[in-house]
Structures are given as structure tokens and as C-alpha cells.
Amino acid sequence: MAASAACAAFFFDAEPLGEPGVPALDACALCAKRLGRGSDVFMYRGDTPFCSEECRGEQMQLDAARARRSAGRRQQQYSSGTGSPRRGQDSRKVSVAS
């Protein structure tokens, strides 16, 4: 039994290898405050850690503003015709001989 307890402790104490593009769980993604083992961690979008509800809420507001800006740009592109799937190609009527 002692061997399995030692393995379990080693498993949980091991540092994760991490993946590129995925934030590590050791610091707040917004303010970079170090997250201790005994501290609460507030997650957002599944894998992004924050030190407090305030930091998480601020990131959510930043993401919402960014989404509104990009939606506005897409709407502007489509209304001006530059965002059409034809990429500026003119449609012309062609008579077809029967």
C-alpha cells in the first residue's frame, strides 16, 4: 500500500508539461499574479486561469468588446460589398440561346 500512496503523491506533485498556446495554471492570465496551491482559481473558457472574479470579469468584458468590434467590421464589409463571397466580381446577365 505504501508504494501506491507514493505513486499517487508523485502523480499529483508532478508539474504539467504544458502545450504551446495554452496558458499555464501558475499565474493569472490577466494580471500575471502568481496562483498558489491553496488559492482559488477562477477559470474562463475552459483552460484560462484568473486570480479573482474581477480579473475574470474584466477579461470577459474585453472579449465581448472585441467580438462586437469584429462583428461590426464584418457587417460593414458585407454592407459595402467588399465582404461578399464573390470578392468584388460583378454579376452580369447573360442571354442564353435556346
CORNORJO-V379296 format. One line per field, one symbol per residue. burial: I if it has 9 or more other ideal C-beta (glycine too) atoms within 8 Angstrom, else O. A space follows every 50 residues. Layout:
burial = ???
//
This chain:
burial = OOOOOOOOOOOOOOOOOOOOOOOOOOIIIIOOOOIOOOOOIIIIOOOIII IOOOIIOIIIOOOOOOOOOOOOOIOOIIOOOOOOOOOOOOOOOOOOOO
//
